[in-house]
Structures are given as C-alpha cells and as structure tokens.
Amino acid sequence: MIRHSDQPAYTMEIATDPEENAKARKLQQQFEANVAWLEAHAAEVYSHRGEHICIAGRELFAADSLDGVLAQAAAAHPEDEGAYVRYIPRQKVPRVYAHHRHLAHV
C-alpha cells in the first residue's frame, strides 16, 4: 500500500465502558433529534443564507459568526451536546461533492 506522508495515522479502539457508551448513545440521540427537526423545518433553516446555523434542543439559531451561533445555542440549551452546526452559503448554486484523495505519483 502506498501512503502519502501527510496522512495521519489512525488508531481504532473498542469502547467497552458502559458509562462512556451511554454518554455516546445520548449524544447520538440528541444529534438525530436535531437533524430530524432540520428535515421538518428545512425551508426555515435554509432561508438563513450567508449565516451560520445551529440546531440545538430542536430549536434554530442563526448568526453571522460560528462563535456567535454556538454561544446562542449553548446559552439556551446547555444540556444539548448533539447540536447540528452548518454554514448556509449565500448563493444557492449547484454544488459537486467528491471524495478528495491523494494519488501516488508514478
């Protein structure tokens, strides 16, 4: 296998601590609830063009800066650790999403 020298090495571990697993499940459930809220209110969410949005506690927050939107969400829902955060581009244009991979030079 050819590996590019700038790629980080990854280590995978199996988490067996019941307390840690319960915390991860809670975080995942909170995130999934926020994403479900996003899907149900997409028109409202995507009307915030050129802004950062955060959905926490199944509530939408929007601000011009990432720090601003995170502060709003944390103040209103400090218990929600599964917030969904995203920047909504100013212009609605077609976008191409592709996997960027490094190829070895031959």
C-alpha positions as CSV (number, residue, x, y, z in Angstrom):
1,M,0.0,0.0,0.0
2,I,1.3,3.5,-0.9
3,R,0.7,6.0,1.9
4,H,1.1,9.7,1.5
5,S,3.4,11.1,4.2
6,D,1.0,13.9,5.2
7,Q,-1.8,11.5,6.0
8,P,-2.3,11.0,9.8
9,A,-2.2,7.5,11.3
10,Y,-5.5,6.4,12.9
11,T,-6.0,4.1,15.8
12,M,-9.3,2.4,16.5
13,E,-10.4,1.2,19.9
14,I,-13.4,-0.7,21.0
15,A,-15.2,1.2,23.8
16,T,-16.4,-1.2,26.5
17,D,-17.0,1.2,29.4
18,P,-20.8,1.2,29.9
19,E,-20.8,4.8,31.2
20,E,-18.9,6.0,28.1
21,N,-21.2,4.1,25.8
22,A,-24.3,5.5,27.5
23,K,-22.9,9.1,27.0
24,A,-22.2,8.4,23.3
25,R,-25.8,7.0,22.8
26,K,-27.3,10.1,24.5
27,L,-25.2,12.4,22.3
28,Q,-26.2,10.4,19.2
29,Q,-29.9,10.6,20.1
30,Q,-29.7,14.4,20.7
31,F,-28.0,14.8,17.3
32,E,-30.5,12.7,15.5
33,A,-33.4,14.6,17.1
34,N,-31.9,17.9,15.9
35,V,-31.3,16.5,12.4
36,A,-35.0,15.3,12.3
37,W,-36.1,18.9,13.3
38,L,-33.9,20.3,10.5
39,E,-35.6,18.0,8.0
40,A,-39.0,19.0,9.2
41,H,-38.2,22.8,9.0
42,A,-35.8,22.9,6.0
43,A,-37.4,25.9,4.4
44,E,-37.0,28.0,7.5
45,V,-33.4,26.8,8.1
46,Y,-32.2,27.4,4.5
47,S,-33.7,30.9,4.4
48,H,-30.7,32.0,6.5
49,R,-28.3,32.4,3.5
50,G,-24.8,33.7,4.4
51,E,-25.2,32.7,8.0
52,H,-24.0,30.0,10.4
53,I,-26.8,28.0,11.8
54,C,-27.0,25.7,14.8
55,I,-29.9,23.4,15.8
56,A,-29.9,22.6,19.5
57,G,-32.8,21.4,21.6
58,R,-34.8,21.2,18.4
59,E,-34.5,25.0,18.0
60,L,-32.9,27.0,15.3
61,F,-30.2,29.6,16.0
62,A,-28.5,31.8,13.3
63,A,-25.7,34.3,13.4
64,D,-23.0,35.8,11.2
65,S,-20.2,34.0,13.1
66,L,-19.7,30.5,14.2
67,D,-18.8,31.7,17.7
68,G,-22.0,33.7,17.9
69,V,-24.3,30.9,16.9
70,L,-22.6,28.4,19.3
71,A,-22.9,30.9,22.2
72,Q,-26.6,31.4,21.5
73,A,-27.3,27.7,21.4
74,A,-25.2,26.9,24.5
75,A,-27.0,29.7,26.5
76,A,-30.4,28.4,25.5
77,H,-29.7,24.6,25.7
78,P,-26.6,23.9,27.7
79,E,-27.7,20.2,28.2
80,D,-27.8,19.5,24.4
81,E,-24.4,18.1,23.3
82,G,-25.7,16.9,20.0
83,A,-26.1,20.2,18.2
84,Y,-26.1,20.3,14.4
85,V,-23.9,23.2,13.0
86,R,-23.6,24.4,9.5
87,Y,-22.8,27.4,7.3
88,I,-25.5,28.1,4.7
89,P,-23.8,29.5,1.6
90,R,-25.0,33.0,0.4
91,Q,-25.9,31.9,-3.1
92,K,-28.0,28.9,-4.0
93,V,-26.0,27.2,-6.7
94,P,-25.4,23.6,-7.8
95,R,-22.6,22.0,-5.9
96,V,-20.4,19.0,-6.6
97,Y,-19.3,16.9,-3.7
98,A,-16.5,14.5,-4.4
99,H,-14.0,12.5,-2.4
100,H,-10.6,14.2,-2.4
101,R,-7.9,11.6,-2.3
102,H,-4.2,11.8,-2.8
103,L,-2.8,9.7,-5.6
104,A,0.8,8.5,-5.7
105,H,3.0,10.0,-8.3
106,V,4.3,7.3,-10.7
